Amino acid sequence: MEWNAVIEFISPELLVVVVACWIIGYVLKQTPRIPDWTIVYIVTVVAIVFAGLLLGFSVESVIQGILCGAVAVYGNQLIKQAKKGADQ
């Protein structure tokens, strides 16, 4: 599945949530007291809350929040692995 297909599943007004989650994930990664394994869960919960606030809390907003969190984490990993591959 290509990147554009994934983005089509997310409501356009929630792209700001993806960016916010990406930034939050980056900040959490720099925080020594937060274990790496918890970052994906924190980002997902934040995305669900933001999506609920923007769309109104419903099943759809929860799904949209999960998608936003997933795209933020995936995008971060994509860039990280691309840099790692370029260094090798």
N, C-alpha and C positions, 0 to 999 in steps of 0.2 A: 504494500500500500504506500502510495507516495504522500509527501507532506501536504500537498494541496487538498487531497481527499480528507485528511484528518481535520484540517482547518475548517472545511465546509460543515463539519458536524457541530462546530461551536458557533453560538450566536455572535454576530458581529459586535454587539455592544459589550461582550465579555472578553474581547481581545485585550482590553486594559487589565483584566483580572489575570490573564496569562502573564503579561509583563510584570505585574505586581508580584505574582507568585515566583517568577523567575528571580526578581530582586530579593524577595524575602528568603528564598532558598540560598541565594549567594551569601546573604548576610548571616544566615544561620550556619552555613558551612564555615564561615570565618570565626564563629563563636566557639571557643574551646569547651565550654561546659555542655554543649548540646551534642550528643552522639550522632554520628552520621546516619545511623539506621533510623533515627526518629524524624529526620528532615522531611522525607517523603510524606509521612503521616501529617506532620504539622502543615506542610504546604497544601495538602489535600483538604484538610479541615478549614484552613483559611480560604481556600478557593470556594468551598461549598458555602461558607458564610458570606463571602463577597457576592457570589452568584445569587444567593437567597435575598440579599439586600437589594440587588439591582433588578432581579426578576420577580421578586416575591417568593416566599418559601413554598415550594411544591416539589413533587417528584422530579419534574423536568429540571428545576433549578439545581437539585442535588446532582443529577446526572451531568448537567452542564458544568457544575463545579468540579466534579471528578474528572471530567474531560480537560478542563482548564489546568488543574493541578498536574494531570498526566502529561499534557503537552509541555508545560513548563519544565518538568523533570526530564522528559525525553529530550527536549531542546538543549538543555544544559548538558546532558550526557553526550548528545550528538556532537556538540562543539568540543567538549573535553576529549572525547575519543578521537576526533579528527586531529586535534592538536597533538595528542599522544602519538598517533600514527604518522604525522608529519615529522615528528622528532626522531623516529626510528629509521 
